[in-house]
Amino acid sequence: MFFRKLESDLRDGPRVCVAVAGAAGEEIFSSLRLSEKLGITEALLVGEKKAAMEGADRAGMECFSILEAEGDEAAAEKAVEAVRDGTADILMKGRVSTAVLLKAVLSDKTVFSRGKLLSHLAVLEAPDGHILGITDGGMNISPDVDQKRVILESAVEAFRALGISLPKVAVLAAMEKENPKIPESIDAGKLSRLQDSGEISDCIVEGPMALDLAVTPEACRLKNYKGKIQGDANILLAPDISAGNILAKSLVHLGGWRGGGLVVGAGRPIVLLSRSDTAEEKYNSILLAIALYRKPQPLSSSLISQHPI
């Protein structure tokens, strides 16, 4: 299974320090305890000192320090500052709001700044062990084609760091033909042609694609579809935030998939999840962030299996 194999691959190497902006909530501390037990993290808990200490004690954490901060804005700013000055390596959202955390991130002009649009990437594992990326179901509401290109390239960069040298990206729409009445289908066609021309590199891009063609080889056979992707997409680029969010949550809550989520496009991966995410999902997100931070060598082919949904 992908995340369990990722645990094994990440055991070697020094601990990574995770700065938690707004350290509160049982699931946060439980996820940090899991990664601490694996020997891959230590935590910098930024926020109200008493709550951080009590939460860490209840979870049985041992490798942590506390940086007191009053209020969400101060917690976010101090957590970002800790990564900037080298006290911490990776940023994780705790109980501060996403808007407050990203304001602090975007104010930084050093370690987090790459001049790129930030986006959310969900990395999900099917019950049979293969993985699928879905973007962007968490940040950009209705991206235009130029923004979609940046979102696509950030997801490709992440998947290459996870060991897939040539990710296959399906740009989703309701059908596989461009239709002027469906703007996302036009955007998808443009992105596919940018990859054909070499302007988008290090991946295969196909669009517009209906979901069944992107993830099911049998659908491609039945529809006599001859595109570059034959039901074996690694990444699904959603047309807007609602489609991406609904798709990812459907797989998790209805399909039995497991996974994690990150903000990509910054100078460091940022662990950012929903308040309803479990300790396991937060833990998986920490694993992903460390993998991207370390940028490991390509993982084994048994880890990156490519089976249809």
N, C-alpha and C positions, 0 to 999 in steps of 0.2 A: 504494500500500500504506500502511496506517495508520501504522506506526512510521516508515517513511521520510518520509512527509508530516509527521509530528510532528517529526522532525529539522529539516526545513525551517522549520516554524513557530517552533521554539524558538531558531533561530540569532540572532535579534535580541534584544538585551537583555544586561545584565551577566552575568558568570559567577556561578553559584550555588555556594556552598561546601558540600561534602558531608563530614560528619564520619563517619568509618568506625570503628565500635567493634570493635576487634580486627583491625587491618589486617594480614591475612596471607592467602595463597592466590592462585595465579596468576590465577584467573578474576576475582577482585576487582580486581586491578591492571589487568588487560586491559580490563575494563569501564570503569574510570575513565580509562584512556588514550583509549578511544574517545570518551567524552564530552568529555574535555579537548581532543582534536583538533578536535572540532566547535565548540569555543569556548564551551561552555555551563557548564563546571564547573571548579572547582579543588578540591583535596582536602585535608582535614585527617586525617592518618593517625594514629589513636590506638592505641597498643599498644607492643609491644617495638620499640625504636628500630632495632636492627640488622636485624630481619626486615622492618620497614617500608621501610627504606632500600634493602635488597637487592631487595625485590619491586618497588618503584617504579623502580629503575634497570633491572631486567630488562625491564619493560614499556615503558621509554622515556618515563616520565612526566616532566613539567617543572614543572607548576603544582601544587605540593603543599608542605605543611609537615608536621612530625611533632610529635605531643604524646606524650611517653613515659608509659606506664602499665604497672605491674606487675600482671599477673593480669587475668582477665576482668571481675571486678566493678569494678575501678578503671578499666578501659578503657571499660566501659559508662557508668559515672558521669561520667567526664571528657568523653565524647562528648556525652552529654545536656547537661552543663554548658556545653559549647561552643555548642550551639544556644541554650541559655537566655540566655547572655550576649551573643549576637550575633556571636560569632566564626565560627560556621557557620550555615547556613540549613536544611539537611536532614540527617536521621540515616539511616545505613545500617548494617545488620548485617554485620559481618565474620565472624571466627571465634569470637566469643563465642556462647554458647548463647542461644536465643530467650528462655528463662526469665530469664536474667540481664539481658538487654537490656530486657525489658519491666518487670522490677522497677525498674530505674533510671528508665524512662519514667514509670511510675505513681507513683514517689516525687516526681516534679516537679509542683509546684502552680502553675506559671506558664505557660510557652509551650506545653507539651504537654497541659495539663489542660483538658478541656472537660466533665468529669463524665459522659462517655459510655462505653458499652461499646466496646472496641476490637475490630476484626474484620479479617479478611484478604480482600482482593479480588484475584482474578486477572483480568487483561485480556488476552484471547487474540485473535490475528488468524488468520483462516482463510486457506488458500492463495489464495482469490479476493480477499482483502483486507478483508473486513468483520470487525467486531470483536464480541466477546461477553464479558460479564463473568460470573464465577462466584464466588459467595460463600456460605458461609464454609468453605473447605476447609483452613484453616490454624490457626485459633485456638480457636473455641468448639465444644466437643465435642458437646453435645446441647442447643442453645439452646431455651428455652421461647418461647411466642408473643410475649411482651413483648420478649425479647432479639432474636428474629427481626425484629421491627419496627425496632429500632435498627440491626441489620445491614443491613436493606433500605434504610433512609433514608441510611445512610452510603454505600452503593453508588450510590444515586441522586444524592447530592451530588457524588460523584466523576465520574459520567458526565455530569452537567450541566456540570461544569468542563471536561470533554473535548469539549463542544460539542453534546451531545444534550439539547435543551431539555425534552423530555418522554419520559424513558426508559420502556420497557415491561419490566416485571418479571414473570417467570413464577415462581410459587412451586411448586416441583416436588413431586410425589408419584407413586405408582405408577399413578394413574388420575385422571380429571377429575371424579370425584364424591366428596363427603365420605362417609367411612365411619368410624363410631365405633371400629372395630377397628384403624384405621390413624391414630394420633394426628396425624401430620404432615399428613394431609388435612384434619383439622379446623382445625389452625393456619392452613393455607393459605386455607381459606374465610374465616376470621376476618380475615386480612390483606386479602383482596380486598374484603370488606365495609367495612373501615376506609377504604380508598381510595374506595369508592363514596359513603361518608358525608362525605368531605372531611377526615377526621381524618389521613389520609396524603395528602400533596399533592405536586404537581410531578412526578407520574409516573402511569403506568397499571399497576395490579396485577391479576393474574389468577391464581386458584388455587382448588382444586388443579389442576395441569396435569401430564399425562404429558409426558415429554421430547419425544416426536415432535410433539405439538401445539404445543409451545413454539417449535420451530425449523424445522418443515417445513410450509409452506402446503398441500402436497398431502395430508398426513395430516389436516389440518383439513377439507379437501374430502371425502375418503373417509369420514371419521367423521361428516360433517355437523355439525361443531363450530361453534358460533356465538358464541364468546366474544369478549372484548375484544382478545385477542391471537390473531393468525391465522398462527402460525408465524414471527413476526417479532420475537421477544423480543430485547431488548438485554442483559438481565441475568437470570441463572438463580439463584434463591435455593434452595440445597440444604437438605434437611431436617436434615442433621447433618454433622459434619466429615468422616466417612468418605465419604459420597456426594459431597460437594463436591471432596474431594481426588482421589478416583478419577476423577470426571468430567473435571476439569481435566487431570490427568496422562494420561488416555486420549487426549484431543484432541492433546496435545503429542507423546506418544511413539508413538501409533498412527495419528493422523490428520494429522500433518504441520503442525499449527498451531504458531505461535510466540507468545511473549508475555512478560509480566512480572507481578510481584506486589507489593502494597503492604499495609501496615497502615493502615487508615483509621479515623476516629473521634477521633483525637488532634488537637491544635492544628496539627500539621505532619504531612505524609505521611512514612511511615517505610518505607524500602526493606528488605524482609525476604523472603528466599528460602530455598529448600532448599540444602543443601550440594552437592547433585548438579546444581544449575542451571548452565548454561553461561555463559560471559562475555557472549554475546549476550543471554541472558535477564536477566542482571543489568544490562546496559546498557539494555535496554528498560525495566526497572523504574526506572532513574535518569531516563529520559525521562518516564515517567509521573509520577514524583514532582515533577519540575520543572514539568510542565504543571499539576499541582494546586497547587503552591506559587505559581506565577504567576497561576493562574486566568485563562487566556487567554480572549479573545473566542471565540464559537462558531466551530468549524472548518468548513471547506467541506463541502458536501453530498457531494462526491465522496469525501471522506475517510470520512464516516460512512455508508457504504453498508450496506444492510440486506437481505442475501440469506440464504436458508435454508442450513443446513449441508448 
